[in-house]
Amino acid sequence: MPIRTNRGRAAVYRRLWGWPLKSPTHLVATIVGVIAVVATVSVVADKVVGDKKNGAGGTVVTTTNSPQPAGGNQIGVLPSAGTTSPLPTKAPSPTNEAPPAPVSTDAQLVAESWIDAWLNHPPGITNAKWLQGMERWTSKELLPTLKSVDPQNVPKELKSKVTPKNATTESVDFEADLETGKLVVTVVKLPEGWRVHKYSRVD
């Protein structure tokens, strides 16, 4: 028969609470039982939580410790001291200046021959005829600019010999005194040989 009155329930509760105190054996049995219940509840709760984490709706993330290169290329990992190498230095800028060199005899001959032809312009000579005398010693880049020169405006007398001033393996500057000033001629080394590539008059 179920207990239907409060007084009956109180009597039952008093018997339950009073049972562990009746003897040391009852007390020890009660403590062991409580510990067993708590342990069982803990195991069941851990299992339920674990099932929820590893269920169909969850994802399990596994990590593997793969070996990293000794140099420490992983982000946040400093390279080891034994594998570091110095940063490459900036390459030196190339230079267009050729090293100094003795004056080539061929360059000297070309300069003297060109100046002789440049000064050779008898009255009435045409520009085409005048250029024809210099063509073999003139570069292809300089020759077109000479087509606008009137030979009659060119000096006729050379007052000193042609003298080299600056010489490299690729070019030589020559200087000569004219009746109207100095003439500076630059002879360069081309695949076809030494040729006059530039000239200027200094009054």
KAPE-V53793 format. One record per pair of residues at least 4 apart in sequence whose C-alpha atoms are under 8 Angstrom apart, sorted by the first residue. I is the first residue (numbers start at 1). GAP is how many residues later the second one is. Records with the same first field share a line. If there is no record, write none. Layout:
I->GAP ; GAP
This chain:
3->5 ; 6
4->4 ; 5
5->4
6->4
7->4
8->4
9->4
10->4
11->4
12->4
13->4
14->4
15->4
16->4
17->4
18->4
19->7
20->4 ; 5 ; 6 ; 7 ; 8 ; 9 ; 10
21->5 ; 6
22->4 ; 5
23->4
24->4
25->4
26->4
27->4
28->4
29->4
30->4
31->4
32->4
33->4
34->4
35->4
36->4
37->4
38->4
39->4
40->4
41->4
42->4
43->4
44->4
45->4
46->4
47->4
48->4
49->4
50->4
51->4
52->6
53->5 ; 6 ; 7
54->4 ; 5 ; 6
55->4
68->4 ; 5 ; 6
69->4
70->9 ; 10 ; 13
71->7 ; 8 ; 9 ; 12 ; 13
72->5 ; 6 ; 7 ; 8
73->4 ; 5 ; 6
79->4 ; 5
80->4
98->70 ; 71 ; 72
99->69 ; 70
100->67 ; 68 ; 69
101->66 ; 67 ; 68
102->65 ; 66 ; 67
103->4 ; 5 ; 61 ; 64 ; 65 ; 69
104->4
105->4
106->4 ; 88
107->4 ; 65 ; 80 ; 81 ; 87 ; 88
108->4 ; 56
109->4
110->4 ; 27 ; 77 ; 84 ; 85 ; 86
111->4 ; 26 ; 51 ; 63 ; 74 ; 76 ; 85
112->4 ; 50
113->4 ; 24
114->4 ; 20 ; 23 ; 24 ; 82
115->4
116->4
117->4 ; 13 ; 16 ; 17
118->12 ; 15 ; 16 ; 36
119->35 ; 36 ; 37 ; 38 ; 39
120->10 ; 36
121->4 ; 9 ; 30 ; 31 ; 35
123->29
125->4 ; 5 ; 26
126->4 ; 25
127->4 ; 20 ; 22 ; 23 ; 24
128->4 ; 19
129->4
130->4 ; 21
131->4 ; 12 ; 15 ; 16
132->4
134->4
135->4 ; 8
137->57 ; 58 ; 59
138->4 ; 5 ; 57 ; 58 ; 59
139->4 ; 56 ; 57 ; 58
140->4
141->4 ; 56
142->4 ; 54 ; 55 ; 56
143->4
145->4
149->4
150->4
155->23 ; 24 ; 25
156->22 ; 23
157->21 ; 22
158->18 ; 19 ; 20 ; 21
159->17 ; 18 ; 19 ; 20
160->16 ; 17 ; 18
161->15 ; 16
162->12 ; 13 ; 14 ; 15
163->11 ; 12 ; 13
164->8 ; 9 ; 10 ; 11
165->7 ; 8 ; 9 ; 10
166->6 ; 7 ; 8
167->4 ; 5 ; 6
168->4
169->20
170->18 ; 19
171->15 ; 16 ; 17 ; 18
172->14 ; 15 ; 16
173->11 ; 12 ; 13 ; 14
174->10 ; 11 ; 12 ; 13
175->7 ; 8 ; 9 ; 10
176->6 ; 7 ; 8
177->4 ; 5 ; 6
178->4 ; 5
180->23
181->20 ; 21 ; 22
182->19 ; 20 ; 21
183->16 ; 17 ; 18 ; 19
184->15 ; 16 ; 17 ; 18
185->11 ; 12 ; 13 ; 14 ; 15
186->10 ; 11 ; 12 ; 13
187->7 ; 8 ; 9 ; 10 ; 11
188->6 ; 7 ; 8 ; 9
189->4 ; 5 ; 6
190->4 ; 5
